[in-house]
Amino acid sequence: MAVYLDYNATTPVAPAVLEAMLPFLGENFGNAGSVHSAGQRARAAVDAARESVAALIGAKASEIVFTSGGTEADNLAIFGTVAASSKPRKHIITTAIEHHAILHSCEELERQGIDVTVVPVGRGPDSQGVVDPEDIRRALRPETVLITVMHANNELGTVQPIDEISRIAAEAGVHFHCDGVQSAGKVPLDVNRLGVDLLSISAHKFYGPKGVGALYVRTGTNLVPRFFGGHAERDRRAGTENVPGIIGIGKAAELARKLLPEDAARIAPLRDRLESALIERIPSARVSGDRKYRVPNTTNISFPGAAGEALLIALDLQGVECSTGAACSSGSTEPSHVLTAAGLSRDDARASLRFSLGRPTTAAEIDRAIEIIPGVVERIRALSPRAPQAEAAPAR
């Protein structure tokens, strides 16, 4: 039995999503920008998908911009907002645990002469991996034009206090962007309750196709486009619409709205069973990040003395597929920037694995993973001179 526990990296396309997309890969091939009947059929389908995506996050359809995925949505939010600002000097605030789509964008802005403040996250047992909103407040400057903080962390699963940060941003008159890629479809999202001006999502994280995402742009938020050409997406993102992909994200959003409560109620106990069993059976294993404020499908566990890459390969050979962190960072020799920012040593960060469950995950798969993982950790530790000899540490 193969056990896939890497749903934060990507999810399978739901059968209903594939079924909805197929006609637009075949007979309904029209360009949504064309005025004839074939084009108008495509346009009507795109409009319906836009309504569905908007409903998932509590937005208006006119506030949804379709993109090629979460990375483009993040880039459009950051570069587009900065370019639209009339302030002579510009400053951005972000956090140390953001996805590289955010951090690398900020690094590029720094090369262009724009100041960036990277706020740390809490490192204590009760706040590990969670940013303190007051740190955001203290980082504000008169020239601040954007705050960008992710909703749920892709490696830890921790959920940030977005509503508190949004109030701070609003009081300061600063635009607030939220990367919602890992929270869409896992926890309820309402852009008005959260108070964000911009929010990014990606279809393949919630059982839609790869290569399509969306950026929510609150009405009245100025945004300079990154692509130039035609007038697609109300002049906010030029280019021919990816009609099949847009149909896919629309259907995936519809399913997410319907199934989210059921998914969360079923998946969280499975995650907790896996987590508790591994902590109990593997000496010194411990959970990283806040265990209260997190999405229901994710756990990140450190196995000191066992190299994460070796564990990953050994587990894969035994049929358990997980990850050492973000899929886009695979191959890096550096420990996870998220885990070190959250207080882990470089060695413990390298000895950590992320397990992320999904809609197809079964109790039998979790039991199989529990059966396999302790033995693999023991074997890898036996090959390491730095393996811990202490009894299991209490779960954090």
matplotlib code that plots the C-alpha trace (Angstrom):
import matplotlib.pyplot as plt

x = [0.0, 1.4, 0.7, 0.8, 1.2, 2.3, -1.0, 0.5, 2.8, -0.1, -3.4, -5.0, -7.5, -11.0, -13.0, -15.8, -13.2, -11.7, -15.2, -16.0, -12.8, -12.8, -15.4, -13.2, -10.2, -12.3, -15.5, -15.8, -12.4, -13.5, -11.4, -13.2, -12.2, -14.0, -17.4, -18.9, -20.9, -18.0, -16.2, -19.3, -19.8, -16.3, -16.9, -20.0, -18.1, -15.3, -17.8, -19.4, -16.0, -15.2, -18.4, -17.5, -14.0, -15.3, -17.9, -15.1, -13.4, -16.4, -15.5, -17.2, -16.6, -15.2, -12.5, -11.1, -8.1, -7.2, -3.4, -1.1, -0.9, 0.0, 3.4, 2.2, -0.6, 1.9, 4.1, 1.3, 0.1, 3.6, 5.1, 1.7, 1.0, 4.4, 4.4, 1.0, 2.1, 2.9, 5.1, 8.6, 10.2, 8.6, 8.8, 7.4, 6.8, 6.8, 7.7, 10.6, 8.4, 6.8, 6.9, 9.8, 7.3, 7.1, 10.6, 12.4, 10.0, 11.0, 14.7, 14.2, 12.6, 15.5, 17.8, 15.7, 16.2, 13.0, 13.3, 12.0, 11.5, 11.3, 9.6, 10.5, 7.9, 7.4, 9.8, 8.3, 6.3, 3.0, 3.7, 6.2, 5.8, 3.2, 3.9, 3.1, 0.9, 2.6, 5.9, 4.1, 2.9, 6.4, 7.8, 5.5, 7.0, 5.5, 6.8, 5.3, 3.1, 2.4, 2.3, 2.3, 1.8, 0.7, -2.5, -1.3, 2.3, 3.1, 5.6, 4.2, 0.5, 0.4, -2.4, -1.4, -3.5, -4.5, -7.6, -5.4, -2.8, -5.4, -6.7, -3.1, -2.7, -6.1, -5.3, -2.0, -3.6, -1.4, -2.4, -2.4, -1.7, -2.2, -0.9, -3.8, -2.5, -2.3, -5.5, -8.0, -10.1, -8.8, -10.2, -13.0, -11.8, -13.7, -11.7, -14.1, -13.8, -10.0, -9.8, -7.3, -6.9, -5.3, -5.3, -3.6, -4.9, -3.8, -6.1, -3.8, -3.7, -7.4, -8.0, -7.9, -5.5, -1.9, -1.1, -4.1, -4.7, -6.3, -5.6, -8.4, -8.1, -10.4, -12.4, -10.5, -7.1, -4.7, -2.6, -0.2, -0.3, 2.8, 1.8, 0.9, -1.1, -4.8, -7.6, -8.1, -9.0, -10.2, -6.7, -5.1, -3.6, -3.1, -3.2, -5.6, -7.5, -6.7, -10.3, -10.0, -7.9, -10.3, -13.2, -11.1, -10.5, -14.1, -15.3, -12.6, -13.8, -17.4, -16.4, -14.2, -17.1, -19.3, -16.8, -14.6, -16.4, -16.6, -12.9, -11.7, -13.7, -12.4, -8.8, -7.8, -8.3, -6.2, -3.4, -3.6, -3.4, -0.3, 1.3, 0.6, 1.7, 5.1, 5.8, 5.0, 7.0, 10.1, 12.5, 13.1, 10.6, 8.8, 6.2, 7.3, 5.0, 1.9, -0.4, -3.5, -3.6, -3.0, -4.8, -6.3, -4.1, -0.5, 2.1, 5.9, 7.9, 11.6, 13.5, 16.9, 19.8, 18.1, 18.8, 15.6, 16.7, 17.8, 14.5, 12.6, 14.3, 14.0, 10.4, 9.7, 11.2, 8.8, 5.8, 5.4, 5.6, 6.1, 8.5, 11.2, 9.5, 8.2, 8.3, 9.7, 12.8, 13.6, 17.3, 18.4, 21.3, 20.2, 17.8, 14.3, 14.2, 10.7, 11.9, 15.0, 12.9, 10.6, 13.5, 14.8, 18.6, 20.0, 20.5, 16.9, 15.5, 17.4, 15.9, 12.3, 9.6, 6.3, 3.3, 0.2, -3.0, -5.8, -9.3, -8.3, -6.3, -7.7, -7.3, -5.7, -3.0, -2.3, -2.0, 0.4, 2.5, 2.6, 3.8, 6.6, 8.0, 9.4, 11.5, 12.9, 13.8, 15.6, 17.6, 18.6, 19.6, 21.8, 23.8, 24.3, 26.9, 24.7, 21.6, 20.0, 20.0, 17.4, 13.9, 11.1, 10.6, 7.2, 5.1, 5.0]
y = [0.0, 3.4, 6.1, 9.7, 12.2, 15.3, 17.0, 20.4, 20.0, 19.1, 17.3, 15.1, 16.7, 15.7, 13.6, 16.2, 18.9, 16.8, 16.1, 19.9, 20.7, 18.1, 19.8, 22.9, 20.9, 19.5, 20.7, 23.9, 25.3, 28.9, 31.9, 33.7, 37.0, 36.3, 37.8, 34.8, 32.0, 29.7, 32.6, 33.5, 30.0, 30.1, 33.5, 32.4, 29.4, 31.7, 34.1, 31.2, 30.0, 33.5, 33.6, 30.2, 31.3, 34.6, 32.6, 30.5, 33.5, 35.8, 38.2, 39.8, 38.2, 41.5, 41.3, 38.0, 38.1, 34.7, 33.9, 31.0, 30.0, 31.2, 32.4, 34.7, 35.9, 36.7, 38.6, 40.5, 41.6, 42.7, 44.3, 45.6, 47.3, 48.8, 50.1, 51.7, 53.7, 57.4, 57.5, 58.7, 56.2, 52.8, 50.1, 46.6, 44.4, 40.6, 37.7, 35.2, 32.2, 33.3, 31.2, 32.0, 33.5, 36.3, 36.4, 36.3, 39.0, 41.1, 40.5, 41.7, 44.8, 45.4, 45.2, 47.9, 50.1, 49.5, 48.8, 45.5, 44.6, 40.9, 40.3, 37.3, 34.8, 33.6, 31.0, 30.0, 26.7, 28.5, 30.7, 29.0, 29.8, 32.5, 36.2, 38.7, 41.4, 44.0, 43.2, 44.2, 47.5, 48.3, 47.8, 50.3, 53.5, 56.5, 55.1, 51.6, 50.7, 47.0, 44.3, 40.7, 37.9, 34.3, 32.9, 29.2, 28.2, 25.6, 23.7, 24.0, 24.5, 27.3, 29.9, 33.5, 36.2, 37.8, 39.7, 41.4, 42.3, 43.7, 46.1, 47.4, 47.8, 49.6, 52.0, 52.9, 53.2, 50.4, 47.8, 44.2, 41.1, 37.6, 34.4, 32.1, 29.2, 26.7, 27.7, 27.8, 24.7, 23.7, 26.4, 28.9, 32.0, 35.3, 38.3, 40.7, 39.1, 38.8, 42.4, 41.8, 43.9, 41.2, 37.4, 34.7, 31.1, 28.2, 25.5, 22.5, 22.9, 22.1, 19.4, 21.6, 21.6, 22.9, 26.1, 28.2, 30.4, 33.7, 36.9, 38.7, 42.5, 44.5, 47.1, 50.4, 48.8, 50.2, 47.6, 48.0, 44.9, 42.8, 41.6, 43.9, 43.1, 42.8, 43.8, 40.5, 40.4, 44.0, 45.1, 43.5, 40.5, 40.5, 37.3, 34.7, 33.2, 29.6, 28.5, 24.8, 25.7, 28.5, 26.0, 23.7, 26.1, 27.2, 23.6, 22.9, 26.0, 24.8, 21.4, 23.0, 25.1, 22.0, 19.6, 21.7, 21.0, 17.3, 17.2, 19.1, 17.0, 13.7, 14.7, 16.4, 13.2, 11.2, 13.8, 13.7, 9.9, 9.9, 12.7, 11.1, 7.7, 8.9, 11.1, 8.1, 5.5, 7.5, 8.7, 12.5, 13.1, 16.4, 18.5, 21.9, 24.9, 25.8, 22.8, 24.8, 27.4, 25.4, 23.9, 20.4, 18.4, 19.3, 18.2, 18.8, 16.5, 16.6, 13.3, 14.5, 12.4, 11.3, 13.2, 14.3, 13.6, 10.0, 9.5, 10.8, 8.3, 5.4, 6.1, 6.4, 2.9, 1.6, 3.3, 6.4, 9.7, 12.9, 15.8, 17.7, 21.0, 23.0, 21.2, 24.2, 24.1, 20.4, 19.9, 22.7, 21.9, 24.6, 23.7, 25.0, 28.8, 28.3, 25.8, 27.8, 31.0, 29.1, 28.2, 24.8, 24.3, 23.8, 20.1, 19.6, 21.5, 19.1, 16.1, 17.2, 15.8, 17.4, 15.1, 16.6, 14.7, 15.1, 14.2, 10.7, 9.8, 6.8, 5.4, 2.4, 4.6, 6.3, 3.0, 1.8, 5.0, 4.5, 0.9, 1.9, 5.3, 4.3, 1.5, 3.7, 6.4, 3.8, 2.5, 6.0, 7.0, 3.9, 5.1, 8.5, 9.2, 12.1, 10.0, 10.9, 8.4, 10.1, 9.0, 10.6, 14.3, 15.5, 16.7, 20.4]
z = [0.0, -1.1, 1.5, 0.1, 2.8, 0.8, 0.0, 0.8, -2.2, -4.5, -4.6, -7.2, -9.5, -8.2, -10.6, -10.8, -11.6, -14.4, -15.8, -15.8, -17.6, -20.3, -22.6, -22.7, -23.8, -26.7, -28.4, -26.3, -27.3, -27.8, -26.8, -24.0, -25.6, -28.9, -29.6, -31.6, -30.1, -29.3, -27.5, -25.6, -24.4, -23.0, -21.5, -19.7, -18.2, -17.1, -15.5, -13.6, -12.4, -11.2, -9.2, -7.6, -6.6, -5.2, -3.1, -1.7, -0.1, 0.4, -2.3, -5.3, -8.7, -10.0, -7.4, -8.7, -11.1, -12.6, -12.7, -13.5, -9.8, -6.3, -7.2, -9.9, -7.6, -4.9, -7.4, -8.9, -5.4, -4.2, -7.3, -8.5, -5.2, -4.8, -8.4, -7.8, -4.7, -5.2, -2.1, -3.0, -0.6, -0.2, 2.5, 2.8, 5.9, 5.8, 8.0, 8.3, 7.5, 4.2, 1.1, -1.3, -3.7, -1.2, 0.2, -3.1, -4.5, -1.5, -2.1, -5.7, -4.4, -2.1, -5.1, -6.6, -3.6, -1.7, 2.1, 3.5, 7.1, 7.8, 11.2, 13.2, 14.5, 18.1, 19.3, 22.6, 23.3, 23.0, 20.1, 17.9, 14.3, 14.9, 14.3, 17.0, 15.5, 17.7, 15.9, 12.7, 14.3, 15.5, 12.0, 10.4, 9.0, 7.2, 3.9, 4.4, 1.4, 1.9, 4.6, 3.4, 5.8, 4.9, 6.4, 6.9, 6.7, 4.1, 6.3, 9.9, 9.1, 11.7, 11.1, 11.6, 13.4, 10.1, 11.4, 14.1, 11.6, 9.2, 11.8, 12.3, 8.6, 8.3, 11.1, 9.4, 5.9, 4.5, 2.0, 3.4, 1.2, 2.5, 0.9, 1.3, -0.8, 2.0, 3.7, 0.8, 1.0, 4.5, 6.7, 6.1, 4.3, 4.3, 3.0, 4.7, 8.1, 7.6, 6.5, 3.7, 0.6, -1.5, -1.1, -3.2, -3.9, -6.1, -7.6, -7.2, -3.5, -3.2, -5.9, -8.9, -11.8, -11.8, -13.6, -12.4, -9.4, -8.4, -6.7, -4.8, -5.2, -3.0, -4.9, -4.8, -4.3, -6.9, -8.8, -11.7, -13.9, -14.5, -17.9, -20.8, -23.9, -24.2, -21.8, -20.1, -16.4, -16.4, -17.6, -14.5, -16.2, -20.0, -22.0, -23.3, -20.4, -19.5, -19.9, -19.0, -15.9, -14.9, -15.2, -13.0, -10.2, -10.3, -9.8, -7.2, -5.3, -5.5, -4.0, -1.3, -0.1, 0.1, 1.5, 3.8, 7.1, 6.4, 5.3, 8.3, 10.8, 9.3, 8.5, 11.8, 14.0, 11.4, 11.6, 15.4, 15.4, 13.3, 15.3, 18.7, 17.7, 16.3, 19.3, 21.6, 19.7, 18.5, 21.2, 21.1, 18.3, 18.6, 16.8, 15.5, 15.4, 17.2, 17.8, 18.4, 15.7, 12.5, 9.5, 10.2, 7.8, 8.6, 11.1, 11.0, 13.2, 14.0, 14.5, 15.9, 14.8, 11.5, 8.4, 6.7, 3.2, 4.2, 6.0, 2.9, 0.6, 3.0, 3.6, -0.1, -0.6, 2.0, 0.2, 2.5, 0.5, 2.5, 2.4, 4.2, 3.5, 0.5, -2.8, -4.5, -2.2, -2.8, -3.6, -1.4, 0.9, 3.4, 6.3, 6.1, 6.7, 8.2, 10.8, 11.8, 12.0, 14.4, 16.7, 15.6, 15.3, 11.9, 12.7, 14.0, 11.0, 8.7, 10.7, 10.2, 8.0, 7.0, 6.8, 5.1, 4.8, 2.2, 1.2, 0.0, 3.1, 5.0, 8.5, 7.0, 5.3, 8.6, 10.4, 7.7, 8.1, 11.9, 11.3, 9.0, 10.2, 13.6, 12.2, 9.4, 11.9, 14.1, 11.1, 9.9, 13.4, 13.8, 10.9, 12.5, 15.2, 16.5, 17.2, 20.5, 23.3, 25.5, 26.2, 24.1, 24.7, 25.7, 22.8, 22.2]

ax = plt.figure().add_subplot(projection="3d")
ax.plot(x, y, z, "-o")
ax.set_aspect("equal")
plt.show()
